[in-house]
């Protein structure tokens, strides 16, 4: 505890660095997964091959990807953009299937009814399909956020500042409290972000609270 208090400014600074790497990747993975999931849902027999191909991205070892990716996108190994792109790919591997399943759960009758009352396909997607798929999309986003926050720590091996730096420094210098602080702060950060997503979901989908109250009554 004494070590943590003495190094609190550094811990907080690394926490901010951790967020600046993870949050853009989570947001990018979510936004990219929406159209890909929607397309996959409409492909019929090609749905599973597409989802399987995207899912294979998660099988790529994270550290080699961090090293190889700069060759493809022209960044440095220690560049924050390199880490964000790699994390986005991992998040996309998880989120696309969640998005496809979410859109697949929306009844075709509901889609046809929206078009029948005069809405365009784009309008029906925004006002009908997306809200109905919202709870499942949120569940997938929560998984991606926790996974991404955990994976950010690997970038510390390359010298990119994050809470993982507490692991590497603590291991190299034999400082157990540093390792413990890195683990605790990473878990705490994942929990806080997850709770924030739940709160945002309740604000964006207030009808879910109504349905929950009716189900409980």
Secondary structure, 3 states (H helix, E strand, C coil): CHHHHHCHHHHHHHHHHHHHHHHHHHHHHHHHHHHHHHHHHCCCCHHHHHHHHHHHHHHCCHHHHHHHHHHHHCCCCCCHHHHHHHHHHHHHHHHHHHHHHHHHCCCHHHHHHHHHCCCCHHHHHHHHHHHHHHHHHHHHHHHHHHHHHHHHHHHHHHCCCCCHHHHHHHHHHCCHHHHHHHHHHHHHHHHHHHHHHHHHHHHHCHHHHHHHHHHHC
